[in-house]
C-alpha cells in the first residue's frame, strides 16, 4: 500500500469514526435520557466499595512529585445533563490533570482551526507504542511519510500545544487555561510543585519537541511548546472537575453546570473519535473492547469517559498499571458501564411488533 493510500485510509477511518460517534450521540439523546438517581448512585457506590481496598499498581515516579501523591486517594464522579453530580469517595482533592489535558488542547485547536488542522499536521492514527515513544516519531516521518500519529501521545500533544494561537506565549497559555476552565465550570490553576518537578525532569519531552520541530511538525519555538505542554499537564483537577469536563463533551460541547458552550457541537465527534482509538495509551483497544466508551487517562491517576448524550464519568486513583492507566479507575468505570448498560455498541435484537388481530 502506498503512503498516499495509507493516508487516505486513515482519513476515511477518522471521518467514519467521527460520523459513527455523532450518530451515537443523536441516537442516545433521543432515548429515555439520563438514568434516575435510583440506578446511578447505587452503581457508583458498588464500584467504590468493591475497589476501595484494592492495592494493585503504583504511582508514577518518572515525575518525582507524582510518587508522593497519596496512593489511597479514590474518588468517583458522574455528571448528567442537568449538571447533577453523583459521587463516591474523595472528589475534592486535586491531582494534576497530566495527559487528560491533551483532549482539551486538541479540542481548542479543532475549534479554532477546524478538524483538518489536527488530521493534516499531526494525524489521528493510533501508534501502538508508548505515549512518549521517539521511535513512533521516526516511523511516522521516515516510513509513514507524514502525519501518522495523534494528539494524545506526547509528540502529537506537544505539537497540538504549539498550534494554539496567540501573539505571545502568555496569550497562548491564557487560551489553554481558559479552555480547560470552561470545560470544568470553574477557574483552574497550576499545581506549582508538580510543574516544577515536571519541568526539572522533562528532558525526554524536550527532545521530542526538538525532534518534532526538526521534522517540521512544530513550526517554531519548540522550547515554548514543551514548557506550555508541561504547564498544562500540571493543572490541578479533582474527580468532579474531570466528570464535568467529560460531561461537556457528552452534551455537545455545552457545560451542563454553567451552560457555556466550550466548543461547537459539530467539533465534538472528532475529539471523541481520537479518544476512542488512542485514549488509554497502548491499551486503548482493550479499553474500547470492554467498555465501548471514548476515554482518556493521565499518569496523575485520573480517567475520564464520555457517554454521548448521557454522562461524563471520572475516577481519580493514582496507582497505575504497566501501561500508565489507573488500575482502580479502569475497573470502576467498567463496572459502572456494565451496571448501567452504557456501552454504545451493546444493542438489543430488533423484535417485530406483534400483528394486530381484528
Secondary structure by P-SEA (a helix, b strand, c coil): ccaaaaaaaaaaaaaaaaaaaaaaaaaaaacccccccccaaaaaaaaaaaccccccccccccccccccccccbbbbbbbccccbbbbcccccccccccccaaaaaaaaaaaaccaaaaaacccccccccccccaaaaaaaaccccccccccccaaaaaaaaaacccccaaaaaaaaaaaaaaaaccbbbbaaaaaaaaaacaaaaaaaaaaaaaaccccccaaaaaaaaaaaaaccccaaaaaaaaaaaaccccccccccccccccaaaaaaaaaaccccccaaaaaaacccccccccccbbbbbbccccbbbbbbbcccccccccaaaaaaaaaaaaaacccccccccccccccccc
